[in-house]
Amino acid sequence: MGFDFNHGTGSSTGHCRWLNPLCLATSLLAVVGCSPAKPEGSKSPGSASVPTVAVVAAKRGDIFQEVVFQGEFRPFQDVDLHARVAGFVRTVDVDVGDRVTQGQVLAQLEVPELAEDITRARALAQRAVNDVRKAQEDANRAAQDVLRATSELKRCDLQLADTKATSDRIASVAKERPGLVAQQDVDSARTKAQIAEAQCVSAQATLDSALNGQTAAKLQIDSARDQAAASEADVARLAARLEATKIIAPFPGIIAKRYADAGDLVRGGLSPSGPAVPLVRLVDERNLRLHFPVAASSVSKVRVGAPVIVTPASDNTPIKASVARITREVEAATRTMEAQIDIPNPEGVWYPGMSATVAIRVDSHSNVVTAPLTCISRGKSPTIYVVQKDQTIAERPVVLGLESATQAEILSGLAEGELVLIGSRSQVRPGQKVLPRTVTPETMP
């Protein structure tokens, strides 16, 4: 008996041209009823297949624990540059983003009365120099007067001594031998001695006057020199003030902000009348400080000089560095301690304000048997599934040591090279025969 299962027209060998659903159902039941029964206990070939499981080989290696912190890049130096004197902004020679060198002039101020003050101070300084020169000349003349008066006094003293000796001899002869020397000669000799004595008194007075003049000249020199020094100090002070009208970069960096334009009136940084307004902000981005807060529970694990791995969020490039400094104080508000890492940035790859992770290794063991954490079942006690040499599964208890983010140290219960089941255990059971397929944890879905 034949059936045509084609929908549509075609040749027919039975009584019906098309097979309706009722006829189809009846025919199928007849076929099933006529089929011979299978022996009880027989299995299909698919049900007897051995399952394939993913395994990894236990291996020896180094394992470590690390603590990860979130940090922020900040400039090594960041300063708002103020004017030291008040004045009008003449020029601002830089703009945001410009790179500048140390000592470069960034802006120039104008102080209208400052130029007049400098001119006046220089004139007074020149006058003081002239006064010093004149006082020196007066002192030289006074010294010459002293020399002349001293010489004249010596001459008068000699003349007085000579005339007095002559007068004494004549007076003595006239006394011893009266009438031998005329009285006129005696009186003349006495008069000459008196004249010589008067000349000595006059020479002494001239010398005293010359000495007083010399003293006065020296005092005048000292006064003129003091005045000259004061005038020079005024000139230097005003020159320094003039130099202070230039805003100079104290270190190389980039201009992060600009606060003033040409024509603005700015207060001096030392002005007591009010807070000064900065002109520009200079940032040293060649060296960065990575600031990161350390929780109070981890403070004991962070030390100056400790090696760290810094991973910037911008490019995920690991950087080897070390802790440069810590504040050694836990802030009461945040219960954290700030730590810093110095990061050289000569190419300007990173910018202040960018974030990064800081990983600090706190413990490590070397040459130990390790296995992935996904191999371990953590019930009342940790166990693993081991695929034995006969390809059957055995459950073993293990003793764990140090654990990292992905691996665990196996102190006992597992030997190097043994295959352990990785992933879910729901599809297998101890004693079951399996087909192991070695994988790496990185290839697991």
C-alpha positions as CSV (number, residue, x, y, z in Angstrom):
1,M,0.0,0.0,0.0
2,G,1.5,3.4,-1.0
3,F,1.0,6.9,0.3
4,D,1.6,10.2,-1.5
5,F,2.9,12.8,1.0
6,N,3.2,15.5,-1.7
7,H,1.0,18.5,-1.3
8,G,-0.6,19.5,-4.7
9,T,-1.3,17.5,-7.8
10,G,0.5,14.4,-8.9
11,S,0.1,10.7,-9.6
12,S,-2.0,8.7,-7.2
13,T,-1.8,4.9,-6.4
14,G,-4.5,4.8,-3.7
15,H,-8.1,5.9,-3.4
16,C,-7.3,9.5,-2.3
17,R,-5.4,12.1,-4.3
18,W,-4.4,14.0,-1.2
19,L,-3.5,12.7,2.3
20,N,-5.5,14.5,4.9
21,P,-4.3,14.9,8.5
22,L,-6.6,12.2,9.9
23,C,-5.3,9.7,7.4
24,L,-1.7,10.6,8.3
25,A,-2.2,10.1,12.0
26,T,-4.0,6.8,11.5
27,S,-1.2,5.5,9.3
28,L,1.6,6.5,11.8
29,L,-0.2,4.7,14.6
30,A,-0.4,1.6,12.5
31,V,3.3,1.8,11.7
32,V,4.3,2.3,15.3
33,G,2.0,-0.6,16.4
34,C,3.6,-2.9,13.9
35,S,7.2,-2.1,14.9
36,P,9.0,-4.8,17.1
37,A,9.7,-3.8,20.7
38,K,13.3,-3.1,21.8
39,P,14.8,-5.3,24.5
40,E,14.6,-3.7,28.0
41,G,17.8,-2.2,29.2
42,S,19.2,-1.4,25.7
43,K,20.7,2.1,25.4
44,S,21.2,4.5,22.4
45,P,24.7,5.0,21.3
46,G,24.7,8.7,22.3
47,S,23.8,8.0,25.9
48,A,27.0,5.9,26.5
49,S,29.5,8.7,25.3
50,V,32.2,9.9,27.8
51,P,31.8,13.7,28.6
52,T,34.7,16.0,27.8
53,V,35.8,18.3,30.7
54,A,38.2,21.2,30.8
55,V,41.2,20.7,33.0
56,V,44.4,22.5,33.9
57,A,47.7,21.1,35.2
58,A,48.9,22.1,38.7
59,K,52.2,23.9,38.3
60,R,54.9,25.5,40.4
61,G,55.4,29.2,40.4
62,D,55.4,32.4,42.4
63,I,52.2,33.8,44.0
64,F,51.6,37.1,45.6
65,Q,49.0,39.3,47.2
66,E,48.6,42.9,46.3
67,V,46.5,45.8,47.5
68,V,45.1,48.2,44.8
69,F,44.4,51.8,45.4
70,Q,42.9,54.5,43.2
71,G,45.1,57.6,42.7
72,E,45.1,60.9,40.9
73,F,48.0,62.6,39.0
74,R,48.8,66.1,40.2
75,P,51.6,68.5,39.1
76,F,54.8,68.4,40.9
77,Q,54.7,72.2,41.1
78,D,51.6,74.3,40.6
79,V,51.6,78.0,41.4
80,D,49.6,81.1,40.7
81,L,52.0,83.9,39.7
82,H,51.2,87.3,41.3
83,A,52.6,90.7,40.6
84,R,54.8,92.0,43.5
85,V,53.9,95.6,42.8
86,A,50.6,97.2,41.9
87,G,50.2,98.6,38.4
88,F,48.5,98.3,35.0
89,V,49.1,95.2,32.8
90,R,51.1,96.3,29.8
91,T,51.5,93.0,28.1
92,V,50.7,89.3,28.7
93,D,53.1,87.4,26.5
94,V,51.7,83.8,27.0
95,D,48.4,82.1,26.8
96,V,46.8,78.8,28.0
97,G,48.8,75.8,26.9
98,D,52.0,77.6,26.1
99,R,55.2,75.9,27.3
100,V,57.6,78.2,28.9
101,T,61.2,78.0,30.2
102,Q,62.6,79.1,33.6
103,G,63.3,82.8,33.7
104,Q,61.1,83.6,30.7
105,V,59.1,86.9,31.0
106,L,55.4,86.0,31.0
107,A,53.9,89.5,31.5
108,Q,54.9,93.1,32.0
109,L,53.3,95.7,34.3
110,E,53.4,99.5,34.0
111,V,53.7,101.8,37.0
112,P,53.4,105.4,35.8
113,E,55.2,107.2,38.7
114,L,58.0,104.6,39.0
115,A,60.0,106.1,36.1
116,E,59.9,109.6,37.7
117,D,61.0,108.2,41.1
118,I,63.9,106.4,39.5
119,T,65.0,109.6,37.6
120,R,64.8,111.6,40.8
121,A,66.7,109.0,42.9
122,R,69.5,108.8,40.3
123,A,69.8,112.6,40.3
124,L,70.1,112.6,44.1
125,A,72.6,109.8,44.0
126,Q,74.7,111.8,41.5
127,R,74.5,114.9,43.7
128,A,75.6,112.9,46.7
129,V,78.6,111.6,44.7
130,N,79.5,115.2,43.8
131,D,79.2,116.2,47.5
132,V,81.5,113.4,48.5
133,R,84.0,114.5,45.9
134,K,83.8,118.1,47.1
135,A,84.1,117.1,50.7
136,Q,87.2,115.1,49.8
137,E,88.7,118.1,48.1
138,D,88.0,120.2,51.2
139,A,89.6,117.6,53.4
140,N,92.7,117.6,51.2
141,R,93.0,121.4,51.5
142,A,92.5,121.2,55.2
143,A,95.3,118.6,55.4
144,Q,97.6,120.9,53.5
145,D,96.7,123.8,55.8
146,V,97.6,121.6,58.8
147,L,100.9,120.9,57.3
148,R,101.7,124.5,56.6
149,A,100.5,125.6,60.1
150,T,102.6,122.9,61.7
151,S,105.7,124.0,59.7
152,E,105.1,127.6,60.7
153,L,104.7,126.7,64.3
154,K,108.0,124.8,64.3
155,R,109.8,127.8,62.7
156,C,108.3,130.2,65.3
157,D,109.4,127.9,68.1
158,L,113.0,127.9,66.8
159,Q,112.9,131.6,66.3
160,L,111.5,132.1,69.8
161,A,114.2,129.9,71.3
162,D,116.9,131.8,69.5
163,T,115.7,135.3,70.4
164,K,115.0,134.3,73.9
165,A,118.5,132.9,74.3
166,T,120.0,136.1,72.9
167,S,117.9,138.3,75.2
168,D,118.9,136.2,78.2
169,R,122.6,136.5,77.4
170,I,122.4,140.3,76.9
171,A,120.4,140.7,80.1
172,S,122.9,138.6,82.0
173,V,126.0,140.5,80.7
174,A,124.2,143.8,81.5
175,K,123.6,142.7,85.0
176,E,127.0,141.3,85.7
177,R,128.9,144.2,84.1
178,P,126.8,147.3,84.2
179,G,127.5,149.8,81.5
180,L,129.1,147.3,79.2
181,V,125.9,146.7,77.1
182,A,123.7,149.6,76.3
183,Q,120.2,149.5,77.7
184,Q,118.8,150.0,74.2
185,D,120.3,146.6,73.1
186,V,118.8,144.9,76.2
187,D,115.4,146.3,75.4
188,S,115.7,145.4,71.7
189,A,116.6,141.8,72.5
190,R,113.7,141.5,74.9
191,T,111.3,143.0,72.3
192,K,112.4,140.5,69.7
193,A,111.9,137.6,72.1
194,Q,108.4,138.9,72.8
195,I,107.6,139.2,69.1
196,A,108.8,135.7,68.5
197,E,106.6,134.4,71.3
198,A,103.6,136.2,69.9
199,Q,104.3,134.7,66.5
200,C,104.4,131.2,68.1
201,V,101.0,131.9,69.7
202,S,99.6,132.9,66.3
203,A,101.1,129.9,64.6
204,Q,99.5,127.6,67.2
205,A,96.2,129.3,66.7
206,T,96.5,128.8,62.9
207,L,97.4,125.1,63.4
208,D,94.4,124.6,65.7
209,S,92.1,126.2,63.2
210,A,93.6,124.0,60.4
211,L,93.1,120.9,62.6
212,N,89.5,121.9,63.2
213,G,89.0,122.4,59.5
214,Q,90.4,119.0,58.8
215,T,88.1,117.4,61.4
216,A,85.1,119.2,59.9
217,A,86.1,118.1,56.4
218,K,86.3,114.4,57.5
219,L,82.8,114.7,59.1
220,Q,81.6,116.3,55.9
221,I,83.1,113.3,53.9
222,D,81.3,110.8,56.2
223,S,78.0,112.7,55.9
224,A,78.3,112.9,52.1
225,R,79.2,109.2,51.9
226,D,76.1,108.3,54.0
227,Q,73.9,110.4,51.8
228,A,75.4,108.8,48.7
229,A,74.8,105.3,50.2
230,A,71.2,106.2,51.0
231,S,70.7,107.6,47.5
232,E,72.2,104.4,45.9
233,A,70.0,102.3,48.1
234,D,66.9,104.3,46.9
235,V,68.1,103.7,43.3
236,A,68.5,100.0,43.9
237,R,65.1,99.7,45.7
238,L,63.4,101.5,42.8
239,A,65.3,99.4,40.3
240,A,64.2,96.2,42.1
241,R,60.6,97.5,42.0
242,L,61.0,98.2,38.3
243,E,62.3,94.6,37.8
244,A,59.3,93.4,39.9
245,T,57.0,94.7,37.1
246,K,58.1,91.7,35.1
247,I,56.3,88.4,35.8
248,I,59.0,85.7,35.4
249,A,58.6,81.9,35.3
250,P,60.3,80.4,38.4
251,F,60.4,77.0,36.7
252,P,59.7,75.5,33.3
253,G,56.2,74.3,32.6
254,I,52.9,75.0,30.9
255,I,50.5,77.9,31.3
256,A,47.3,76.3,32.8
257,K,45.2,79.4,33.3
258,R,45.3,83.1,32.4
259,Y,43.6,85.6,34.7
260,A,44.5,89.1,33.3
261,D,44.7,91.0,30.0
262,A,46.5,94.1,28.9
263,G,45.1,97.2,30.6
264,D,43.9,95.5,33.8
265,L,44.8,97.1,37.1
266,V,46.3,94.5,39.5
267,R,47.2,94.7,43.1
268,G,50.7,93.8,44.3
269,G,51.2,90.5,46.0
270,L,52.4,92.4,49.2
271,S,49.6,94.9,49.1
272,P,47.8,95.2,52.5
273,S,44.7,96.8,50.9
274,G,43.3,93.6,49.6
275,P,44.0,90.1,48.1
276,A,46.1,90.1,45.0
277,V,44.8,88.7,41.8
278,P,47.2,86.3,40.0
279,L,48.1,86.9,36.3
280,V,48.7,83.3,35.2
281,R,48.9,79.8,36.6
282,L,52.1,77.8,35.9
283,V,52.1,74.0,36.1
284,D,55.2,71.8,36.0
285,E,53.9,68.7,34.1
286,R,57.4,67.2,33.4
287,N,57.1,65.5,36.8
288,L,53.9,64.4,38.4
289,R,52.9,63.4,41.9
290,L,50.4,60.5,42.0
291,H,48.3,61.0,45.2
292,F,46.4,58.1,46.5
293,P,44.5,57.6,49.8
294,V,45.5,54.6,51.9
295,A,42.7,53.1,54.1
296,A,43.5,53.0,57.8
297,S,43.5,49.2,57.7
298,S,46.3,49.2,55.0
299,V,48.5,51.9,56.5
300,S,50.9,49.4,58.0
301,K,51.5,47.9,54.5
302,V,52.6,51.1,52.8
303,R,56.1,52.2,53.4
304,V,58.4,54.8,51.7
305,G,60.4,53.1,49.0
306,A,58.0,50.2,48.6
307,P,57.8,49.1,45.0
308,V,54.5,49.6,43.2
309,I,52.9,49.1,39.8
310,V,51.1,52.2,38.5
311,T,48.5,51.7,35.7
312,P,47.2,55.0,34.2
313,A,43.5,54.8,33.2
314,S,44.3,56.5,29.9
315,D,46.5,53.8,28.3
316,N,46.7,50.9,30.8
317,T,50.5,50.9,30.5
318,P,52.0,49.5,33.7
319,I,54.7,51.7,35.2
320,K,57.2,50.5,37.8
321,A,57.7,53.0,40.6
322,S,58.1,53.3,44.4
323,V,56.3,55.2,47.1
324,A,58.1,58.6,47.5
325,R,56.4,60.0,50.6
326,I,53.6,59.4,53.0
327,T,51.9,61.9,55.4
328,R,52.2,59.6,58.4
329,E,48.8,60.8,59.6
330,V,45.4,59.3,59.2
331,E,42.8,62.0,58.7
332,A,39.9,61.7,61.1
333,A,37.3,62.7,58.5
334,T,38.2,60.1,55.9
335,R,40.1,57.6,57.9
336,T,42.8,57.5,55.2
337,M,46.4,58.5,55.0
338,E,47.7,60.2,51.8
339,A,50.7,58.7,50.0
340,Q,52.5,60.0,46.9
341,I,54.5,58.5,44.0
342,D,56.8,60.6,41.8
343,I,56.2,59.9,38.1
344,P,58.6,61.3,35.5
345,N,56.6,62.7,32.6
346,P,59.2,64.2,30.1
347,E,57.0,63.6,27.1
348,G,53.8,65.0,28.6
349,V,51.9,61.7,28.1
350,W,49.8,62.1,31.3
351,Y,48.1,65.2,32.5
352,P,47.3,66.5,36.0
353,G,43.8,65.3,37.1
354,M,44.0,61.9,35.3
355,S,43.4,58.8,37.4
356,A,45.5,55.6,37.8
357,T,45.5,52.5,39.9
358,V,48.4,51.7,42.3
359,A,49.1,48.1,43.1
360,I,51.3,47.3,46.1
361,R,52.6,43.8,46.7
362,V,52.1,43.0,50.4
363,D,53.0,39.2,50.5
364,S,54.6,36.7,48.2
365,H,55.7,33.0,48.1
366,S,58.1,31.5,45.5
367,N,58.2,28.1,43.9
368,V,55.0,26.7,45.3
369,V,52.2,24.5,43.8
370,T,49.4,26.7,42.5
371,A,46.0,26.1,41.0
372,P,43.3,28.5,39.7
373,L,40.7,29.6,42.2
374,T,38.0,28.3,39.9
375,C,39.2,24.7,40.6
376,I,38.4,25.0,44.3
377,S,35.1,24.2,45.9
378,R,34.7,26.0,49.2
379,G,32.3,24.1,51.4
380,K,33.0,23.1,55.0
381,S,36.5,22.5,53.8
382,P,38.1,23.3,50.4
383,T,38.2,20.4,47.8
384,I,39.2,19.9,44.2
385,Y,38.3,17.5,41.5
386,V,41.3,15.6,40.1
387,V,41.3,13.7,36.9
388,Q,43.3,10.6,37.6
389,K,45.5,8.6,35.3
390,D,42.6,6.2,34.5
391,Q,40.6,9.3,33.5
392,T,38.2,9.0,36.4
393,I,37.3,11.9,38.7
394,A,38.4,11.9,42.3
395,E,37.5,14.6,44.9
396,R,40.3,15.6,47.2
397,P,40.5,17.9,50.2
398,V,43.3,20.5,50.0
399,V,45.0,22.8,52.3
400,L,45.3,26.4,50.9
401,G,48.0,28.9,51.5
402,L,48.4,32.3,50.0
403,E,45.8,33.5,47.5
404,S,46.1,36.0,44.7
405,A,43.3,37.4,42.5
406,T,43.3,34.3,40.3
407,Q,45.5,31.6,41.9
408,A,45.8,29.8,45.2
409,E,48.8,28.1,46.8
410,I,48.1,24.4,47.5
411,L,50.0,23.4,50.6
412,S,48.8,19.7,50.5
413,G,46.4,17.5,48.6
414,L,47.7,18.2,45.1
415,A,51.0,17.5,43.3
416,E,52.7,19.3,40.5
417,G,51.5,18.2,37.1
418,E,48.2,16.7,38.2
419,L,45.1,17.6,36.2
420,V,42.3,19.4,38.1
421,L,38.8,20.1,36.8
422,I,38.2,23.8,36.1
423,G,34.8,25.4,36.1
424,S,31.4,24.0,37.1
425,R,31.1,20.5,38.7
426,S,27.4,20.1,38.1
427,Q,27.7,17.8,35.1
428,V,30.2,15.3,36.6
429,R,30.6,13.3,39.8
430,P,33.4,11.5,41.6
431,G,34.3,8.1,40.0
432,Q,32.9,9.1,36.6
433,K,35.1,8.5,33.6
434,V,35.8,11.7,31.6
435,L,37.8,12.8,28.6
436,P,40.1,15.6,29.9
437,R,40.9,18.6,27.6
438,T,43.7,20.8,28.8
439,V,43.0,24.5,28.7
440,T,44.4,27.7,30.1
441,P,42.4,29.9,32.4
442,E,42.6,32.7,30.0
443,T,40.7,30.7,27.3
444,M,37.8,29.8,29.6
445,P,34.5,31.6,28.6
